[in-house]
């Protein structure tokens, strides 16, 4: 029988010989990876610089990352062929092809968000600085990443929404145009002259700072409610949320002042409450019971 120590030593010598035989290949593979890494970073910076000049900063960052990742992946396959000459790149690619199904399922959400982010950056339904409303959140777009869109809400919080949700959901872009319209409903008394009140409200709102005169404000009779006539006052202002908020505040204050100065009634909602006396013998008898009328009163 062979000595176990001799067998171990022989095996170690064989491994060592193979290591030293592969050492030049390993050095060559490492050098190749370093060169590929530097080249990938240069290509990434070039893509970012090329697209960043056309207000496509986020798209440049995403495509630059994809280019860098592709360069590293291809370089790793080539490095494997350099270190292990017996390994053919075609065999590695076929193995990756079989495993890509499992990888696709494992990273489905990540790949879905990345593709949605790429489409959003190419189509550009909104961009950095736009004020949007999506999935119940409203704010200013800070950044469009490969995975998500970052929104800063108007109360100073950050919301991170996956790009796939943004891409498949209705999105309101409040700053898509320079101006947008706002409105406020005012209830006036039935004894007031509606046309005169509408004219007074239009003039009061038109005099407010930040409200545009073209298109000019308008006040329209909008409803005959139980306690008042509804007048809808509409106006246009700059699309930014700050401008909209201040314009709305000034318009409401101007409407109130105009109504007070011209004697226009702004009635409160009124209601009638009937109390049912449940102590009577007729209570529960629908043919005899009284619905809220006092015992000594006259039903009319």
C-alpha positions as CSV (number, residue, x, y, z in Angstrom):
1,X,0.0,0.0,0.0
2,X,1.1,3.5,-0.7
3,X,2.0,5.8,2.2
4,X,-0.8,8.3,2.9
5,X,1.7,11.0,3.5
6,X,3.3,10.4,0.2
7,X,-0.1,10.5,-1.6
8,X,-0.9,13.8,0.1
9,X,2.4,15.3,-0.8
10,X,2.1,14.1,-4.4
11,X,-1.3,15.7,-4.6
12,X,-0.1,19.0,-3.2
13,X,2.8,19.0,-5.7
14,X,0.3,18.4,-8.6
15,X,-1.9,21.3,-7.4
16,X,1.2,23.5,-7.0
17,X,2.4,22.7,-10.5
18,X,-1.0,23.5,-11.9
19,X,-1.1,26.7,-10.0
20,X,2.3,27.8,-11.3
21,X,1.3,26.8,-14.8
22,X,-1.8,28.9,-14.6
23,X,-0.1,31.8,-12.8
24,X,0.8,33.7,-16.0
25,X,-2.8,33.2,-17.2
26,X,-4.1,34.5,-13.9
27,X,-1.9,37.6,-14.0
28,X,-3.0,38.2,-17.6
29,X,-6.7,37.8,-16.6
30,X,-6.3,40.2,-13.7
31,X,-4.5,42.8,-15.9
32,X,-7.2,42.4,-18.5
33,X,-9.9,43.0,-15.9
34,X,-8.2,46.1,-14.6
35,X,-7.9,47.5,-18.1
36,X,-11.6,46.6,-18.7
37,X,-12.6,48.3,-15.5
38,X,-10.8,51.5,-16.4
39,X,-12.2,51.4,-19.9
40,X,-15.7,50.8,-18.6
41,X,-15.5,53.8,-16.2
42,X,-14.3,56.0,-19.1
43,X,-17.2,54.9,-21.3
44,X,-19.6,55.5,-18.4
45,X,-18.3,59.0,-17.9
46,X,-18.5,59.7,-21.6
47,X,-22.1,58.6,-21.8
48,X,-23.0,60.7,-18.8
49,X,-21.3,63.7,-20.2
50,X,-22.8,63.2,-23.7
51,X,-26.4,63.0,-22.4
52,X,-26.0,65.4,-19.5
53,X,-25.6,68.3,-21.9
54,X,-29.1,67.9,-23.2
55,X,-30.9,67.9,-19.8
56,X,-30.8,64.1,-19.8
57,X,-28.7,63.7,-16.6
58,X,-30.8,60.9,-15.2
59,X,-30.9,59.0,-18.6
60,X,-27.1,59.4,-18.9
61,X,-26.5,58.0,-15.4
62,X,-28.7,55.0,-16.1
63,X,-27.2,54.2,-19.5
64,X,-23.7,54.8,-18.2
65,X,-24.3,52.2,-15.5
66,X,-25.7,49.8,-18.0
67,X,-22.6,50.3,-20.3
68,X,-20.3,49.8,-17.4
69,X,-22.0,46.6,-16.2
70,X,-22.0,45.2,-19.8
71,X,-18.3,45.9,-20.2
72,X,-17.5,44.2,-16.8
73,X,-19.7,41.2,-17.7
74,X,-18.1,40.6,-21.1
75,X,-14.6,41.2,-19.6
76,X,-15.2,38.6,-16.9
77,X,-16.1,36.0,-19.5
78,X,-13.0,36.8,-21.5
79,X,-10.9,36.7,-18.3
80,X,-12.2,33.2,-17.6
81,X,-11.1,32.1,-21.0
82,X,-7.7,33.6,-20.4
83,X,-7.2,32.0,-17.0
84,X,-8.7,28.6,-18.0
85,X,-8.0,28.0,-21.8
86,X,-10.1,24.9,-21.7
87,X,-13.2,26.9,-20.8
88,X,-15.0,28.1,-23.9
89,X,-17.0,31.4,-23.8
90,X,-19.8,29.6,-25.7
91,X,-20.1,27.1,-22.8
92,X,-20.3,29.9,-20.3
93,X,-22.9,31.7,-22.3
94,X,-25.0,28.5,-22.6
95,X,-24.8,28.0,-18.9
96,X,-25.8,31.6,-18.3
97,X,-28.7,31.1,-20.7
98,X,-30.0,28.2,-18.7
99,X,-29.6,30.1,-15.4
100,X,-31.0,33.4,-16.8
101,X,-34.5,32.1,-16.3
102,X,-33.9,31.6,-12.6
103,X,-32.1,34.9,-12.4
104,X,-35.0,36.6,-14.2
105,X,-37.5,35.3,-11.7
106,X,-35.3,36.2,-8.8
107,X,-34.7,39.8,-10.0
108,X,-38.1,40.3,-11.8
109,X,-39.0,43.4,-9.8
110,X,-35.6,45.0,-10.1
111,X,-35.5,44.4,-13.9
112,X,-39.1,45.6,-14.3
113,X,-38.3,48.8,-12.4
114,X,-35.1,49.3,-14.5
115,X,-36.9,48.9,-17.8
116,X,-39.7,51.2,-16.6
117,X,-37.1,53.8,-15.5
118,X,-35.4,53.6,-18.9
119,X,-38.7,54.1,-20.8
120,X,-39.6,57.0,-18.5
121,X,-36.2,58.7,-19.1
122,X,-36.5,58.2,-22.9
123,X,-40.1,59.3,-23.2
124,X,-39.8,62.1,-20.6
125,X,-43.4,62.5,-19.5
126,X,-41.9,64.5,-16.7
127,X,-38.4,65.6,-15.7
128,X,-36.4,66.9,-12.7
129,X,-38.1,69.9,-11.1
130,X,-41.6,69.0,-12.4
131,X,-44.4,68.9,-9.8
132,X,-46.4,65.8,-10.2
133,X,-49.1,63.8,-8.5
134,X,-48.9,59.9,-8.6
135,X,-50.3,57.2,-6.4
136,X,-51.8,59.7,-4.0
137,X,-48.5,61.5,-3.5
138,X,-47.8,65.1,-4.7
139,X,-44.5,66.9,-4.9
140,X,-41.4,68.0,-6.9
141,X,-39.4,65.4,-8.8
142,X,-35.9,65.3,-7.3
143,X,-34.3,62.4,-9.2
144,X,-35.2,59.5,-11.5
145,X,-33.1,56.5,-10.7
146,X,-32.9,53.1,-12.3
147,X,-35.2,51.7,-9.6
148,X,-37.4,54.5,-8.5
149,X,-38.6,58.1,-8.8
150,X,-37.8,60.3,-5.9
151,X,-40.4,63.0,-5.0
152,X,-40.0,65.8,-2.4
153,X,-43.5,66.5,-1.1
154,X,-44.7,70.1,-0.4
155,X,-44.4,69.5,3.3
156,X,-40.7,68.6,3.1
157,X,-40.8,64.8,3.0
158,X,-39.2,62.4,0.4
159,X,-41.3,59.7,-1.3
160,X,-39.7,56.9,-3.2
161,X,-42.0,55.4,-5.8
162,X,-40.9,52.3,-7.9
163,X,-40.7,53.2,-11.5
164,X,-43.0,50.3,-12.5
165,X,-45.8,51.8,-10.4
166,X,-45.2,55.2,-11.9
167,X,-45.2,53.8,-15.5
168,X,-48.4,51.9,-15.1
169,X,-50.3,54.5,-13.0
170,X,-52.0,57.8,-14.0
171,X,-49.6,60.7,-13.4
172,X,-50.7,64.3,-13.2
173,X,-47.9,66.7,-14.2
174,X,-49.0,70.0,-12.7
175,X,-46.1,72.0,-14.3
176,X,-46.5,70.5,-17.8
177,X,-47.8,73.9,-18.8
178,X,-46.8,77.4,-17.6
179,X,-50.3,78.1,-16.1
180,X,-53.2,76.2,-14.7
181,X,-56.7,77.0,-13.5
182,X,-58.1,76.9,-10.0
183,X,-61.7,77.5,-8.7
184,X,-63.7,78.1,-5.5
185,X,-67.4,77.7,-4.8
186,X,-69.2,80.6,-3.0
187,X,-72.7,80.3,-1.6
188,X,-74.8,83.6,-1.8
189,X,-78.3,84.2,-0.5
190,X,-81.4,83.6,-2.6
191,X,-82.3,87.3,-2.1
192,X,-79.1,88.5,-3.8
193,X,-78.9,89.5,-7.5
194,X,-76.8,86.6,-8.9
195,X,-75.5,88.4,-12.0
196,X,-74.4,91.4,-10.0
197,X,-72.7,89.2,-7.5
198,X,-70.8,87.3,-10.2
199,X,-69.6,90.6,-11.8
200,X,-68.4,91.8,-8.4
201,X,-66.5,88.6,-7.7
202,X,-64.9,88.6,-11.1
203,X,-63.6,92.2,-10.6
204,X,-62.4,91.4,-7.0
205,X,-60.4,88.3,-8.1
206,X,-59.0,90.0,-11.2
207,X,-57.4,92.7,-9.0
208,X,-55.5,90.1,-7.0
209,X,-51.7,89.7,-7.3
210,X,-50.6,86.6,-9.1
211,X,-53.9,86.0,-10.9
212,X,-53.8,86.3,-14.7
213,X,-56.0,88.7,-16.6
214,X,-55.7,86.6,-19.8
215,X,-57.6,84.4,-19.5
216,X,-59.6,86.6,-17.2
217,X,-61.3,85.3,-14.1
218,X,-64.9,84.3,-14.3
219,X,-67.8,83.7,-11.9
220,X,-70.6,81.3,-13.0
221,X,-73.9,80.4,-11.3
222,X,-73.2,76.7,-10.5
223,X,-76.0,75.3,-8.4
224,X,-79.3,75.9,-6.5
225,X,-78.6,74.4,-3.1
226,X,-80.8,74.1,-0.1
227,X,-79.5,77.2,1.7
228,X,-77.8,79.3,-1.0
229,X,-77.1,79.8,-4.7
230,X,-73.7,78.4,-5.6
231,X,-71.4,80.6,-7.6
232,X,-68.2,79.0,-9.0
233,X,-65.3,81.5,-9.3
234,X,-62.5,80.4,-11.6
235,X,-59.1,81.9,-12.4
236,X,-55.7,81.2,-13.9
237,X,-52.3,81.5,-12.2
238,X,-48.7,80.2,-12.6
239,X,-48.5,76.4,-12.4
240,X,-46.1,76.2,-9.5
241,X,-47.7,75.1,-6.3
242,X,-46.4,78.1,-4.4
243,X,-48.1,80.5,-6.9
244,X,-51.3,78.4,-6.9
245,X,-51.5,78.5,-3.1
246,X,-50.9,82.2,-2.7
247,X,-53.3,83.0,-5.6
248,X,-56.0,80.9,-4.0
249,X,-55.6,82.6,-0.6
250,X,-55.7,86.1,-2.2
251,X,-58.8,85.2,-4.3
252,X,-60.8,83.9,-1.3
253,X,-60.0,86.9,0.8
254,X,-60.9,89.2,-2.1
255,X,-64.3,87.4,-2.5
256,X,-65.1,87.7,1.2
257,X,-64.2,91.4,1.2
258,X,-66.2,92.1,-1.9
259,X,-69.2,90.3,-0.5
260,X,-69.0,92.3,2.8
261,X,-68.5,95.6,1.1
262,X,-71.5,95.1,-1.3
263,X,-73.9,93.6,1.1
264,X,-73.9,90.1,-0.5
265,X,-75.2,87.5,1.9
266,X,-73.0,84.5,2.5
267,X,-75.5,82.3,4.4
268,X,-74.7,79.4,6.7
269,X,-76.2,76.0,5.8
270,X,-79.6,75.7,7.6
271,X,-81.4,72.5,8.7
272,X,-84.7,71.6,10.5
273,X,-84.6,69.1,13.3
274,X,-87.9,67.4,14.6
275,X,-88.0,65.8,18.0
276,X,-90.3,62.8,18.3
277,X,-92.1,62.5,21.7
278,X,-91.9,58.8,22.4
279,X,-93.9,59.0,25.6
280,X,-97.3,59.0,24.0
281,X,-99.7,56.0,23.8
282,X,-99.8,56.4,20.0
283,X,-96.1,55.9,19.7
284,X,-95.4,53.0,17.4
285,X,-98.8,53.3,15.7
286,X,-98.1,54.7,12.3
287,X,-101.8,55.6,11.8
288,X,-102.0,57.8,15.0
289,X,-98.4,58.9,16.0
290,X,-97.3,62.5,15.4
291,X,-93.9,63.1,13.7
292,X,-92.4,65.7,16.0
293,X,-95.5,67.9,16.4
294,X,-96.1,69.1,20.0
295,X,-99.1,67.6,21.8
296,X,-100.9,71.0,22.1
297,X,-99.8,72.3,18.7
298,X,-101.7,72.4,15.5
299,X,-100.5,70.2,12.7
300,X,-100.3,72.0,9.4
